[in-house]
Amino acid sequence: MNIGWRPRVYRLSGRQMDSLVQIVRDELGVKLSRPQFTDAVLRLFEDMSGFEALPSKVSQRYVKILWQSYQSALSAPKCIGRNRQ
């Protein structure tokens, strides 16, 4: 019988994930290798309440998603302030 026990749920909203990617960009730049990026994200997780003991499988999934976001920002065309009429 399992009374009152729940598995830990590690969830980040889209906004939180965007914030993590932005922190990495602001602190370390936009030219990190995948291993450098992974190390940076794992260090951020260590500072987040409840994420300091994140299971490896979950952290790998988040790193993959965050890496894709980090990379997509690099390949997105830069917006130049043009007035469209």
N, C-alpha and C positions, 0 to 999 in steps of 0.2 A: 504494500500500500504506500502510495506516494502522497503524503499530506503536506500541502503548502510549499512544495519544492517546484521551482520552475527553472528550466534551463536559461542561461544568460542569453539575452537577445542583443545583438550588436547591430544597431541600425543608425545609418547616417542619412539625413535628408539630402536632396539635391543641392540645396543651399549650403549645407555643411560641407559637402564634397567640393563644391565650387570654392568655398572659403579655404579649404585645405590646399587646393591647387594654387590658389592665389597667394597663399602664404609661402609656398615653395617658390613660386615665381619671384615674389618680392624679396625673399631672403637669399635665394641661391641662383636666381636667373632663369633663363629660358633655354639653356644649352646643356642641360644635364643628360648624362647617359642613363639608361634604364636602371643599372645598379645604384647610381648616385641618387636617382629619384626615389627608388625603393627604400634606401637607407634613410632619406629625409622623411618620408612618409611614416616609416616605422618609428622614428624618433618622435614625430608628432603624436602618434598613437600612444606612446609611453606617457605623454604629458596630458592625455585626455582621460578624465575620470571614467572608469569602467572599461576603457580600451587598453589599459596597461598590460592586461593578460589575455589579449585577443588571440584566439586559436589561429594557428598558422594557415589553415585552409581559408578562414574568413579574411585574414589580413591579405593573403594572396589575391583573393577575389577583389577586395577593395583597391589594392595597389593596381591591379589590371585596369579597373574602371577609371581610377584617377590618372593613370598614365595615358590612357586614351584621351582623356579630357586635356591633359597637359600638352600632348602632341597635337590635338586638333586646334588648339589656340595658336600653335606655331604655323600651321599650314593655312589658317584662315586668312583671307585677304584683309589687309589693313584698310580701315575706313578713313577716308580723307574727307574732311568737312566740305561737302559739295551741297549746294542747294539744288534740289530737284523740283522742277515745276511741272 
